[in-house]
Amino acid sequence: MADIELDDRTVHVFEDLAKEAGLSVPEYLARVAEEKRRERALRAGAAAFRRVTSDPDTRAAFDADFGGPAAAPRAA
């Protein structure tokens, strides 16, 4: 992964975001990666809940509170 080349604009964006968070760039990126892992796990859990819940009212209430599949951002 250390061989990845980023354009200057992207590097500056990451530097600014890290500085704003009071972190180094590697620390900031590690935090972002962990947040993305949590988001992925939450989406998987929500999808499992929808699969096993047969009551449409329960599913609708869940989606209203937590966002349905269309509302969830997709990870790359």
Phi and psi in radians as a Rosetta constraint file:
Dihedral C 1 N 2 CA 2 C 2 CIRCULARHARMONIC -1.167 0.35
Dihedral N 2 CA 2 C 2 N 3 CIRCULARHARMONIC -0.247 0.35
Dihedral C 2 N 3 CA 3 C 3 CIRCULARHARMONIC -1.457 0.35
Dihedral N 3 CA 3 C 3 N 4 CIRCULARHARMONIC 0.013 0.35
Dihedral C 3 N 4 CA 4 C 4 CIRCULARHARMONIC -1.236 0.35
Dihedral N 4 CA 4 C 4 N 5 CIRCULARHARMONIC 2.298 0.35
Dihedral C 4 N 5 CA 5 C 5 CIRCULARHARMONIC -1.866 0.35
Dihedral N 5 CA 5 C 5 N 6 CIRCULARHARMONIC 2.320 0.35
Dihedral C 5 N 6 CA 6 C 6 CIRCULARHARMONIC -2.049 0.35
Dihedral N 6 CA 6 C 6 N 7 CIRCULARHARMONIC 2.540 0.35
Dihedral C 6 N 7 CA 7 C 7 CIRCULARHARMONIC -1.233 0.35
Dihedral N 7 CA 7 C 7 N 8 CIRCULARHARMONIC 2.787 0.35
Dihedral C 7 N 8 CA 8 C 8 CIRCULARHARMONIC -1.010 0.35
Dihedral N 8 CA 8 C 8 N 9 CIRCULARHARMONIC -0.670 0.35
Dihedral C 8 N 9 CA 9 C 9 CIRCULARHARMONIC -1.062 0.35
Dihedral N 9 CA 9 C 9 N 10 CIRCULARHARMONIC -0.792 0.35
Dihedral C 9 N 10 CA 10 C 10 CIRCULARHARMONIC -1.130 0.35
Dihedral N 10 CA 10 C 10 N 11 CIRCULARHARMONIC -0.745 0.35
Dihedral C 10 N 11 CA 11 C 11 CIRCULARHARMONIC -1.036 0.35
Dihedral N 11 CA 11 C 11 N 12 CIRCULARHARMONIC -0.775 0.35
Dihedral C 11 N 12 CA 12 C 12 CIRCULARHARMONIC -1.148 0.35
Dihedral N 12 CA 12 C 12 N 13 CIRCULARHARMONIC -0.651 0.35
Dihedral C 12 N 13 CA 13 C 13 CIRCULARHARMONIC -1.082 0.35
Dihedral N 13 CA 13 C 13 N 14 CIRCULARHARMONIC -0.830 0.35
Dihedral C 13 N 14 CA 14 C 14 CIRCULARHARMONIC -1.111 0.35
Dihedral N 14 CA 14 C 14 N 15 CIRCULARHARMONIC -0.702 0.35
Dihedral C 14 N 15 CA 15 C 15 CIRCULARHARMONIC -1.083 0.35
Dihedral N 15 CA 15 C 15 N 16 CIRCULARHARMONIC -0.763 0.35
Dihedral C 15 N 16 CA 16 C 16 CIRCULARHARMONIC -1.132 0.35
Dihedral N 16 CA 16 C 16 N 17 CIRCULARHARMONIC -0.773 0.35
Dihedral C 16 N 17 CA 17 C 17 CIRCULARHARMONIC -1.117 0.35
Dihedral N 17 CA 17 C 17 N 18 CIRCULARHARMONIC -0.738 0.35
Dihedral C 17 N 18 CA 18 C 18 CIRCULARHARMONIC -1.112 0.35
Dihedral N 18 CA 18 C 18 N 19 CIRCULARHARMONIC -0.794 0.35
Dihedral C 18 N 19 CA 19 C 19 CIRCULARHARMONIC -1.055 0.35
Dihedral N 19 CA 19 C 19 N 20 CIRCULARHARMONIC -0.755 0.35
Dihedral C 19 N 20 CA 20 C 20 CIRCULARHARMONIC -1.053 0.35
Dihedral N 20 CA 20 C 20 N 21 CIRCULARHARMONIC -0.599 0.35
Dihedral C 20 N 21 CA 21 C 21 CIRCULARHARMONIC -1.489 0.35
Dihedral N 21 CA 21 C 21 N 22 CIRCULARHARMONIC -0.085 0.35
Dihedral C 21 N 22 CA 22 C 22 CIRCULARHARMONIC 1.290 0.35
Dihedral N 22 CA 22 C 22 N 23 CIRCULARHARMONIC 0.525 0.35
Dihedral C 22 N 23 CA 23 C 23 CIRCULARHARMONIC -2.221 0.35
Dihedral N 23 CA 23 C 23 N 24 CIRCULARHARMONIC 2.838 0.35
Dihedral C 23 N 24 CA 24 C 24 CIRCULARHARMONIC -1.333 0.35
Dihedral N 24 CA 24 C 24 N 25 CIRCULARHARMONIC 2.887 0.35
Dihedral C 24 N 25 CA 25 C 25 CIRCULARHARMONIC -1.053 0.35
Dihedral N 25 CA 25 C 25 N 26 CIRCULARHARMONIC -0.812 0.35
Dihedral C 25 N 26 CA 26 C 26 CIRCULARHARMONIC -1.054 0.35
Dihedral N 26 CA 26 C 26 N 27 CIRCULARHARMONIC -0.693 0.35
Dihedral C 26 N 27 CA 27 C 27 CIRCULARHARMONIC -1.129 0.35
Dihedral N 27 CA 27 C 27 N 28 CIRCULARHARMONIC -0.738 0.35
Dihedral C 27 N 28 CA 28 C 28 CIRCULARHARMONIC -1.093 0.35
Dihedral N 28 CA 28 C 28 N 29 CIRCULARHARMONIC -0.809 0.35
Dihedral C 28 N 29 CA 29 C 29 CIRCULARHARMONIC -1.142 0.35
Dihedral N 29 CA 29 C 29 N 30 CIRCULARHARMONIC -0.619 0.35
Dihedral C 29 N 30 CA 30 C 30 CIRCULARHARMONIC -1.110 0.35
Dihedral N 30 CA 30 C 30 N 31 CIRCULARHARMONIC -0.691 0.35
Dihedral C 30 N 31 CA 31 C 31 CIRCULARHARMONIC -1.151 0.35
Dihedral N 31 CA 31 C 31 N 32 CIRCULARHARMONIC -0.766 0.35
Dihedral C 31 N 32 CA 32 C 32 CIRCULARHARMONIC -1.072 0.35
Dihedral N 32 CA 32 C 32 N 33 CIRCULARHARMONIC -0.762 0.35
Dihedral C 32 N 33 CA 33 C 33 CIRCULARHARMONIC -1.059 0.35
Dihedral N 33 CA 33 C 33 N 34 CIRCULARHARMONIC -0.738 0.35
Dihedral C 33 N 34 CA 34 C 34 CIRCULARHARMONIC -1.144 0.35
Dihedral N 34 CA 34 C 34 N 35 CIRCULARHARMONIC -0.722 0.35
Dihedral C 34 N 35 CA 35 C 35 CIRCULARHARMONIC -1.070 0.35
Dihedral N 35 CA 35 C 35 N 36 CIRCULARHARMONIC -0.712 0.35
Dihedral C 35 N 36 CA 36 C 36 CIRCULARHARMONIC -1.159 0.35
Dihedral N 36 CA 36 C 36 N 37 CIRCULARHARMONIC -0.660 0.35
Dihedral C 36 N 37 CA 37 C 37 CIRCULARHARMONIC -1.101 0.35
Dihedral N 37 CA 37 C 37 N 38 CIRCULARHARMONIC -0.723 0.35
Dihedral C 37 N 38 CA 38 C 38 CIRCULARHARMONIC -1.122 0.35
Dihedral N 38 CA 38 C 38 N 39 CIRCULARHARMONIC -0.756 0.35
Dihedral C 38 N 39 CA 39 C 39 CIRCULARHARMONIC -1.043 0.35
Dihedral N 39 CA 39 C 39 N 40 CIRCULARHARMONIC -0.742 0.35
Dihedral C 39 N 40 CA 40 C 40 CIRCULARHARMONIC -1.100 0.35
Dihedral N 40 CA 40 C 40 N 41 CIRCULARHARMONIC -0.742 0.35
Dihedral C 40 N 41 CA 41 C 41 CIRCULARHARMONIC -1.128 0.35
Dihedral N 41 CA 41 C 41 N 42 CIRCULARHARMONIC -0.701 0.35
Dihedral C 41 N 42 CA 42 C 42 CIRCULARHARMONIC -1.141 0.35
Dihedral N 42 CA 42 C 42 N 43 CIRCULARHARMONIC -0.705 0.35
Dihedral C 42 N 43 CA 43 C 43 CIRCULARHARMONIC -1.109 0.35
Dihedral N 43 CA 43 C 43 N 44 CIRCULARHARMONIC -0.708 0.35
Dihedral C 43 N 44 CA 44 C 44 CIRCULARHARMONIC -1.120 0.35
Dihedral N 44 CA 44 C 44 N 45 CIRCULARHARMONIC -0.730 0.35
Dihedral C 44 N 45 CA 45 C 45 CIRCULARHARMONIC -1.140 0.35
Dihedral N 45 CA 45 C 45 N 46 CIRCULARHARMONIC -0.720 0.35
Dihedral C 45 N 46 CA 46 C 46 CIRCULARHARMONIC -1.144 0.35
Dihedral N 46 CA 46 C 46 N 47 CIRCULARHARMONIC -0.705 0.35
Dihedral C 46 N 47 CA 47 C 47 CIRCULARHARMONIC -1.120 0.35
Dihedral N 47 CA 47 C 47 N 48 CIRCULARHARMONIC -0.708 0.35
Dihedral C 47 N 48 CA 48 C 48 CIRCULARHARMONIC -1.109 0.35
Dihedral N 48 CA 48 C 48 N 49 CIRCULARHARMONIC -0.725 0.35
Dihedral C 48 N 49 CA 49 C 49 CIRCULARHARMONIC -1.047 0.35
Dihedral N 49 CA 49 C 49 N 50 CIRCULARHARMONIC -0.794 0.35
Dihedral C 49 N 50 CA 50 C 50 CIRCULARHARMONIC -1.095 0.35
Dihedral N 50 CA 50 C 50 N 51 CIRCULARHARMONIC -0.660 0.35
Dihedral C 50 N 51 CA 51 C 51 CIRCULARHARMONIC -1.135 0.35
Dihedral N 51 CA 51 C 51 N 52 CIRCULARHARMONIC -0.665 0.35
Dihedral C 51 N 52 CA 52 C 52 CIRCULARHARMONIC -1.605 0.35
Dihedral N 52 CA 52 C 52 N 53 CIRCULARHARMONIC -0.131 0.35
Dihedral C 52 N 53 CA 53 C 53 CIRCULARHARMONIC -1.678 0.35
Dihedral N 53 CA 53 C 53 N 54 CIRCULARHARMONIC 1.978 0.35
Dihedral C 53 N 54 CA 54 C 54 CIRCULARHARMONIC -1.558 0.35
Dihedral N 54 CA 54 C 54 N 55 CIRCULARHARMONIC -0.351 0.35
Dihedral C 54 N 55 CA 55 C 55 CIRCULARHARMONIC -1.340 0.35
Dihedral N 55 CA 55 C 55 N 56 CIRCULARHARMONIC 2.011 0.35
Dihedral C 55 N 56 CA 56 C 56 CIRCULARHARMONIC -1.084 0.35
Dihedral N 56 CA 56 C 56 N 57 CIRCULARHARMONIC -0.538 0.35
Dihedral C 56 N 57 CA 57 C 57 CIRCULARHARMONIC -1.184 0.35
Dihedral N 57 CA 57 C 57 N 58 CIRCULARHARMONIC -0.673 0.35
Dihedral C 57 N 58 CA 58 C 58 CIRCULARHARMONIC -1.150 0.35
Dihedral N 58 CA 58 C 58 N 59 CIRCULARHARMONIC -0.752 0.35
Dihedral C 58 N 59 CA 59 C 59 CIRCULARHARMONIC -1.109 0.35
Dihedral N 59 CA 59 C 59 N 60 CIRCULARHARMONIC -0.753 0.35
Dihedral C 59 N 60 CA 60 C 60 CIRCULARHARMONIC -1.104 0.35
Dihedral N 60 CA 60 C 60 N 61 CIRCULARHARMONIC -0.733 0.35
Dihedral C 60 N 61 CA 61 C 61 CIRCULARHARMONIC -1.130 0.35
Dihedral N 61 CA 61 C 61 N 62 CIRCULARHARMONIC -0.731 0.35
Dihedral C 61 N 62 CA 62 C 62 CIRCULARHARMONIC -1.062 0.35
Dihedral N 62 CA 62 C 62 N 63 CIRCULARHARMONIC -0.846 0.35
Dihedral C 62 N 63 CA 63 C 63 CIRCULARHARMONIC -1.123 0.35
Dihedral N 63 CA 63 C 63 N 64 CIRCULARHARMONIC -0.623 0.35
Dihedral C 63 N 64 CA 64 C 64 CIRCULARHARMONIC -1.144 0.35
Dihedral N 64 CA 64 C 64 N 65 CIRCULARHARMONIC -0.685 0.35
Dihedral C 64 N 65 CA 65 C 65 CIRCULARHARMONIC -1.355 0.35
Dihedral N 65 CA 65 C 65 N 66 CIRCULARHARMONIC -0.656 0.35
Dihedral C 65 N 66 CA 66 C 66 CIRCULARHARMONIC -2.058 0.35
Dihedral N 66 CA 66 C 66 N 67 CIRCULARHARMONIC -0.027 0.35
Dihedral C 66 N 67 CA 67 C 67 CIRCULARHARMONIC 1.545 0.35
Dihedral N 67 CA 67 C 67 N 68 CIRCULARHARMONIC 2.244 0.35
Dihedral C 67 N 68 CA 68 C 68 CIRCULARHARMONIC -1.381 0.35
Dihedral N 68 CA 68 C 68 N 69 CIRCULARHARMONIC 3.093 0.35
Dihedral C 68 N 69 CA 69 C 69 CIRCULARHARMONIC -0.981 0.35
Dihedral N 69 CA 69 C 69 N 70 CIRCULARHARMONIC -0.600 0.35
Dihedral C 69 N 70 CA 70 C 70 CIRCULARHARMONIC -1.223 0.35
Dihedral N 70 CA 70 C 70 N 71 CIRCULARHARMONIC -0.477 0.35
Dihedral C 70 N 71 CA 71 C 71 CIRCULARHARMONIC -1.457 0.35
Dihedral N 71 CA 71 C 71 N 72 CIRCULARHARMONIC -0.362 0.35
Dihedral C 71 N 72 CA 72 C 72 CIRCULARHARMONIC -1.381 0.35
Dihedral N 72 CA 72 C 72 N 73 CIRCULARHARMONIC 2.255 0.35
Dihedral C 72 N 73 CA 73 C 73 CIRCULARHARMONIC -1.198 0.35
Dihedral N 73 CA 73 C 73 N 74 CIRCULARHARMONIC 2.577 0.35
Dihedral C 73 N 74 CA 74 C 74 CIRCULARHARMONIC -1.637 0.35
Dihedral N 74 CA 74 C 74 N 75 CIRCULARHARMONIC 2.384 0.35
Dihedral C 74 N 75 CA 75 C 75 CIRCULARHARMONIC -1.400 0.35
Dihedral N 75 CA 75 C 75 N 76 CIRCULARHARMONIC 2.582 0.35
